[in-house]
Amino acid sequence: MAYTSALMKINLIALKYNLDQFYRYLKPDTKLMLMVKANAYGTGFAPIAQLAEKTGLVEYLAVAYVSEGVSLRLASHISLPIMIMVVADSEFDTCREFSLEPVIHSMYLLDKLIEFLNRTEGNATMVFQSTLSNYVLLRSKQFTTISTCSLKTGYWFASSRH
């Protein structure tokens, strides 16, 4: 069986141009998140993430797993928030250590996050449910998290941006 290999090169100047062009069509207050999971789909997440931060057009980076977020933080010295799409409750401490923001996608995981915060912060966690917007907010002083959940879909998003 013969195997072939492929090589993909990313032109960072063209990537910046494409980001600029895309951004022109957005409303001024629209925030962009750049998915760089799987090592930026095999292209190398460090240069892509550094370019994204340098442009000032990207507000967030996102990866699939905590290990990818840690690698990205260590390899690129990025200060942009990094969202983690798949997180286990055993990884909350690592998320805090590396300033990674977990997506809380279930009530079970929310309960585990609240337990973690109560264990590490005492009773500093507050939960508030808004009847107007169908969202729940969770705020923590040490983890510096505001989480929102659509009560219709059940999806949670944890963010350190207040």
C-alpha positions, 0 to 999 in steps of 0.5 A: 500500500502506497502512502502519500503525504501532504504539506500545507503552508499558511500565508500569515499575511493572507490570513490577516487580509482575510480576517480584515475582509471578514471583519468589515462585514460585521457590526462594530460590536461583534466579537470574533472567536477563532477555533484553533483546535487540533493544532489549528487543524494541523497548521500550527496553533502558535503562529495562528494564535499570535497573529490573531492576538496581534490583529486585535480583531479576535476576542477569543481563541477556542480549542477542543480539550484542556490539553490543547489549551495548556499547550497553546498557553505554554507555546505561544504566550497568548493573553487572549481568553482560550475557551475549552469546548470539552472539559471534565470536572477533574480539569477545573483546577488546570483551567484555573491554573492556565486561565482557560475557560470551560464550556459548561454544557450540562447541569451535571458539569455545572453542579461539579463546577459549583462544588469545585468553586465551593471547595476552593473558595468557600461559599463565594459562589452565587447563582442567579436565574434571570426570568427575563432572559432565560439565562442563569449566571454563576459568579465566582471570585477566585475562578473569576467566572460568569457562566451563562446557560440558555435554559432552552438549550441547556448549553453553558458558557463560562467566561472570565470576562466581566 
